[in-house]
Amino acid sequence: MITMIEAVYENGVLRPTRPLRLREGQHVELTLVPKENDEAALLTDAEFTTLASEVALGRIWNDPVEDAAWAHL
């Protein structure tokens, strides 16, 4: 199951903004993408592509909204 969540970084800890459906001790893989309104932390497209996980890139690659946005090219 792939789930995208929002979290806040406070005192060295990522705190999810909503409860997570995870088992105690479950390991997960994180891809951190700053929110658009956080201008100080925005990544360039090249930085995002370099840092994004294969799962995150696959989600973008297979997104019909992205397909429609680039259809004119």
Phi and psi in radians as a Rosetta constraint file:
Dihedral C 1 N 2 CA 2 C 2 CIRCULARHARMONIC -1.792 0.35
Dihedral N 2 CA 2 C 2 N 3 CIRCULARHARMONIC 2.238 0.35
Dihedral C 2 N 3 CA 3 C 3 CIRCULARHARMONIC -2.316 0.35
Dihedral N 3 CA 3 C 3 N 4 CIRCULARHARMONIC 2.276 0.35
Dihedral C 3 N 4 CA 4 C 4 CIRCULARHARMONIC -1.732 0.35
Dihedral N 4 CA 4 C 4 N 5 CIRCULARHARMONIC 2.294 0.35
Dihedral C 4 N 5 CA 5 C 5 CIRCULARHARMONIC -2.284 0.35
Dihedral N 5 CA 5 C 5 N 6 CIRCULARHARMONIC 2.826 0.35
Dihedral C 5 N 6 CA 6 C 6 CIRCULARHARMONIC -1.787 0.35
Dihedral N 6 CA 6 C 6 N 7 CIRCULARHARMONIC 2.483 0.35
Dihedral C 6 N 7 CA 7 C 7 CIRCULARHARMONIC -2.450 0.35
Dihedral N 7 CA 7 C 7 N 8 CIRCULARHARMONIC 2.806 0.35
Dihedral C 7 N 8 CA 8 C 8 CIRCULARHARMONIC -2.082 0.35
Dihedral N 8 CA 8 C 8 N 9 CIRCULARHARMONIC 2.356 0.35
Dihedral C 8 N 9 CA 9 C 9 CIRCULARHARMONIC -1.599 0.35
Dihedral N 9 CA 9 C 9 N 10 CIRCULARHARMONIC 2.023 0.35
Dihedral C 9 N 10 CA 10 C 10 CIRCULARHARMONIC -2.399 0.35
Dihedral N 10 CA 10 C 10 N 11 CIRCULARHARMONIC 2.228 0.35
Dihedral C 10 N 11 CA 11 C 11 CIRCULARHARMONIC 0.900 0.35
Dihedral N 11 CA 11 C 11 N 12 CIRCULARHARMONIC 0.725 0.35
Dihedral C 11 N 12 CA 12 C 12 CIRCULARHARMONIC 1.386 0.35
Dihedral N 12 CA 12 C 12 N 13 CIRCULARHARMONIC 0.170 0.35
Dihedral C 12 N 13 CA 13 C 13 CIRCULARHARMONIC -2.267 0.35
Dihedral N 13 CA 13 C 13 N 14 CIRCULARHARMONIC 2.390 0.35
Dihedral C 13 N 14 CA 14 C 14 CIRCULARHARMONIC -1.444 0.35
Dihedral N 14 CA 14 C 14 N 15 CIRCULARHARMONIC 2.139 0.35
Dihedral C 14 N 15 CA 15 C 15 CIRCULARHARMONIC -1.971 0.35
Dihedral N 15 CA 15 C 15 N 16 CIRCULARHARMONIC 1.968 0.35
Dihedral C 15 N 16 CA 16 C 16 CIRCULARHARMONIC -1.063 0.35
Dihedral N 16 CA 16 C 16 N 17 CIRCULARHARMONIC 2.550 0.35
Dihedral C 16 N 17 CA 17 C 17 CIRCULARHARMONIC -1.485 0.35
Dihedral N 17 CA 17 C 17 N 18 CIRCULARHARMONIC -0.061 0.35
Dihedral C 17 N 18 CA 18 C 18 CIRCULARHARMONIC -2.581 0.35
Dihedral N 18 CA 18 C 18 N 19 CIRCULARHARMONIC 2.789 0.35
Dihedral C 18 N 19 CA 19 C 19 CIRCULARHARMONIC -1.062 0.35
Dihedral N 19 CA 19 C 19 N 20 CIRCULARHARMONIC 2.575 0.35
Dihedral C 19 N 20 CA 20 C 20 CIRCULARHARMONIC -1.883 0.35
Dihedral N 20 CA 20 C 20 N 21 CIRCULARHARMONIC 2.508 0.35
Dihedral C 20 N 21 CA 21 C 21 CIRCULARHARMONIC -1.659 0.35
Dihedral N 21 CA 21 C 21 N 22 CIRCULARHARMONIC 1.333 0.35
Dihedral C 21 N 22 CA 22 C 22 CIRCULARHARMONIC -2.212 0.35
Dihedral N 22 CA 22 C 22 N 23 CIRCULARHARMONIC 2.625 0.35
Dihedral C 22 N 23 CA 23 C 23 CIRCULARHARMONIC -1.329 0.35
Dihedral N 23 CA 23 C 23 N 24 CIRCULARHARMONIC 2.586 0.35
Dihedral C 23 N 24 CA 24 C 24 CIRCULARHARMONIC -0.999 0.35
Dihedral N 24 CA 24 C 24 N 25 CIRCULARHARMONIC 2.254 0.35
Dihedral C 24 N 25 CA 25 C 25 CIRCULARHARMONIC 1.437 0.35
Dihedral N 25 CA 25 C 25 N 26 CIRCULARHARMONIC 0.014 0.35
Dihedral C 25 N 26 CA 26 C 26 CIRCULARHARMONIC -1.179 0.35
Dihedral N 26 CA 26 C 26 N 27 CIRCULARHARMONIC 2.375 0.35
Dihedral C 26 N 27 CA 27 C 27 CIRCULARHARMONIC -1.586 0.35
Dihedral N 27 CA 27 C 27 N 28 CIRCULARHARMONIC 2.475 0.35
Dihedral C 27 N 28 CA 28 C 28 CIRCULARHARMONIC -2.347 0.35
Dihedral N 28 CA 28 C 28 N 29 CIRCULARHARMONIC 2.855 0.35
Dihedral C 28 N 29 CA 29 C 29 CIRCULARHARMONIC -1.897 0.35
Dihedral N 29 CA 29 C 29 N 30 CIRCULARHARMONIC 2.319 0.35
Dihedral C 29 N 30 CA 30 C 30 CIRCULARHARMONIC -1.965 0.35
Dihedral N 30 CA 30 C 30 N 31 CIRCULARHARMONIC 2.462 0.35
Dihedral C 30 N 31 CA 31 C 31 CIRCULARHARMONIC -2.133 0.35
Dihedral N 31 CA 31 C 31 N 32 CIRCULARHARMONIC 2.085 0.35
Dihedral C 31 N 32 CA 32 C 32 CIRCULARHARMONIC -1.694 0.35
Dihedral N 32 CA 32 C 32 N 33 CIRCULARHARMONIC 2.172 0.35
Dihedral C 32 N 33 CA 33 C 33 CIRCULARHARMONIC -2.265 0.35
Dihedral N 33 CA 33 C 33 N 34 CIRCULARHARMONIC 1.980 0.35
Dihedral C 33 N 34 CA 34 C 34 CIRCULARHARMONIC -1.036 0.35
Dihedral N 34 CA 34 C 34 N 35 CIRCULARHARMONIC 2.549 0.35
Dihedral C 34 N 35 CA 35 C 35 CIRCULARHARMONIC -1.126 0.35
Dihedral N 35 CA 35 C 35 N 36 CIRCULARHARMONIC 2.613 0.35
Dihedral C 35 N 36 CA 36 C 36 CIRCULARHARMONIC -1.049 0.35
Dihedral N 36 CA 36 C 36 N 37 CIRCULARHARMONIC -0.504 0.35
Dihedral C 36 N 37 CA 37 C 37 CIRCULARHARMONIC -1.409 0.35
Dihedral N 37 CA 37 C 37 N 38 CIRCULARHARMONIC -0.020 0.35
Dihedral C 37 N 38 CA 38 C 38 CIRCULARHARMONIC -1.751 0.35
Dihedral N 38 CA 38 C 38 N 39 CIRCULARHARMONIC 1.365 0.35
Dihedral C 38 N 39 CA 39 C 39 CIRCULARHARMONIC -1.035 0.35
Dihedral N 39 CA 39 C 39 N 40 CIRCULARHARMONIC -0.551 0.35
Dihedral C 39 N 40 CA 40 C 40 CIRCULARHARMONIC -1.182 0.35
Dihedral N 40 CA 40 C 40 N 41 CIRCULARHARMONIC -0.394 0.35
Dihedral C 40 N 41 CA 41 C 41 CIRCULARHARMONIC -1.960 0.35
Dihedral N 41 CA 41 C 41 N 42 CIRCULARHARMONIC 0.115 0.35
Dihedral C 41 N 42 CA 42 C 42 CIRCULARHARMONIC -1.106 0.35
Dihedral N 42 CA 42 C 42 N 43 CIRCULARHARMONIC 2.469 0.35
Dihedral C 42 N 43 CA 43 C 43 CIRCULARHARMONIC -1.697 0.35
Dihedral N 43 CA 43 C 43 N 44 CIRCULARHARMONIC 2.577 0.35
Dihedral C 43 N 44 CA 44 C 44 CIRCULARHARMONIC -1.281 0.35
Dihedral N 44 CA 44 C 44 N 45 CIRCULARHARMONIC 2.872 0.35
Dihedral C 44 N 45 CA 45 C 45 CIRCULARHARMONIC -1.005 0.35
Dihedral N 45 CA 45 C 45 N 46 CIRCULARHARMONIC -0.710 0.35
Dihedral C 45 N 46 CA 46 C 46 CIRCULARHARMONIC -1.142 0.35
Dihedral N 46 CA 46 C 46 N 47 CIRCULARHARMONIC -0.720 0.35
Dihedral C 46 N 47 CA 47 C 47 CIRCULARHARMONIC -1.132 0.35
Dihedral N 47 CA 47 C 47 N 48 CIRCULARHARMONIC -0.750 0.35
Dihedral C 47 N 48 CA 48 C 48 CIRCULARHARMONIC -1.072 0.35
Dihedral N 48 CA 48 C 48 N 49 CIRCULARHARMONIC -0.824 0.35
Dihedral C 48 N 49 CA 49 C 49 CIRCULARHARMONIC -1.058 0.35
Dihedral N 49 CA 49 C 49 N 50 CIRCULARHARMONIC -0.684 0.35
Dihedral C 49 N 50 CA 50 C 50 CIRCULARHARMONIC -1.178 0.35
Dihedral N 50 CA 50 C 50 N 51 CIRCULARHARMONIC -0.665 0.35
Dihedral C 50 N 51 CA 51 C 51 CIRCULARHARMONIC -1.622 0.35
Dihedral N 51 CA 51 C 51 N 52 CIRCULARHARMONIC -0.368 0.35
Dihedral C 51 N 52 CA 52 C 52 CIRCULARHARMONIC -1.204 0.35
Dihedral N 52 CA 52 C 52 N 53 CIRCULARHARMONIC 2.542 0.35
Dihedral C 52 N 53 CA 53 C 53 CIRCULARHARMONIC -1.296 0.35
Dihedral N 53 CA 53 C 53 N 54 CIRCULARHARMONIC 2.848 0.35
Dihedral C 53 N 54 CA 54 C 54 CIRCULARHARMONIC -1.031 0.35
Dihedral N 54 CA 54 C 54 N 55 CIRCULARHARMONIC -0.659 0.35
Dihedral C 54 N 55 CA 55 C 55 CIRCULARHARMONIC -1.114 0.35
Dihedral N 55 CA 55 C 55 N 56 CIRCULARHARMONIC -0.804 0.35
Dihedral C 55 N 56 CA 56 C 56 CIRCULARHARMONIC -1.125 0.35
Dihedral N 56 CA 56 C 56 N 57 CIRCULARHARMONIC -0.741 0.35
Dihedral C 56 N 57 CA 57 C 57 CIRCULARHARMONIC -1.145 0.35
Dihedral N 57 CA 57 C 57 N 58 CIRCULARHARMONIC -0.659 0.35
Dihedral C 57 N 58 CA 58 C 58 CIRCULARHARMONIC -1.099 0.35
Dihedral N 58 CA 58 C 58 N 59 CIRCULARHARMONIC -0.660 0.35
Dihedral C 58 N 59 CA 59 C 59 CIRCULARHARMONIC -1.126 0.35
Dihedral N 59 CA 59 C 59 N 60 CIRCULARHARMONIC -0.729 0.35
Dihedral C 59 N 60 CA 60 C 60 CIRCULARHARMONIC -1.181 0.35
Dihedral N 60 CA 60 C 60 N 61 CIRCULARHARMONIC -0.776 0.35
Dihedral C 60 N 61 CA 61 C 61 CIRCULARHARMONIC -1.050 0.35
Dihedral N 61 CA 61 C 61 N 62 CIRCULARHARMONIC -0.633 0.35
Dihedral C 61 N 62 CA 62 C 62 CIRCULARHARMONIC -1.713 0.35
Dihedral N 62 CA 62 C 62 N 63 CIRCULARHARMONIC 0.333 0.35
Dihedral C 62 N 63 CA 63 C 63 CIRCULARHARMONIC -1.580 0.35
Dihedral N 63 CA 63 C 63 N 64 CIRCULARHARMONIC 2.056 0.35
Dihedral C 63 N 64 CA 64 C 64 CIRCULARHARMONIC -1.058 0.35
Dihedral N 64 CA 64 C 64 N 65 CIRCULARHARMONIC -0.514 0.35
Dihedral C 64 N 65 CA 65 C 65 CIRCULARHARMONIC -1.135 0.35
Dihedral N 65 CA 65 C 65 N 66 CIRCULARHARMONIC -0.757 0.35
Dihedral C 65 N 66 CA 66 C 66 CIRCULARHARMONIC -1.117 0.35
Dihedral N 66 CA 66 C 66 N 67 CIRCULARHARMONIC -0.718 0.35
Dihedral C 66 N 67 CA 67 C 67 CIRCULARHARMONIC -1.008 0.35
Dihedral N 67 CA 67 C 67 N 68 CIRCULARHARMONIC -0.799 0.35
Dihedral C 67 N 68 CA 68 C 68 CIRCULARHARMONIC -1.134 0.35
Dihedral N 68 CA 68 C 68 N 69 CIRCULARHARMONIC -0.668 0.35
Dihedral C 68 N 69 CA 69 C 69 CIRCULARHARMONIC -1.143 0.35
Dihedral N 69 CA 69 C 69 N 70 CIRCULARHARMONIC -0.556 0.35
Dihedral C 69 N 70 CA 70 C 70 CIRCULARHARMONIC -1.791 0.35
Dihedral N 70 CA 70 C 70 N 71 CIRCULARHARMONIC 0.058 0.35
Dihedral C 70 N 71 CA 71 C 71 CIRCULARHARMONIC -1.058 0.35
Dihedral N 71 CA 71 C 71 N 72 CIRCULARHARMONIC -0.470 0.35
Dihedral C 71 N 72 CA 72 C 72 CIRCULARHARMONIC -1.294 0.35
Dihedral N 72 CA 72 C 72 N 73 CIRCULARHARMONIC -0.205 0.35
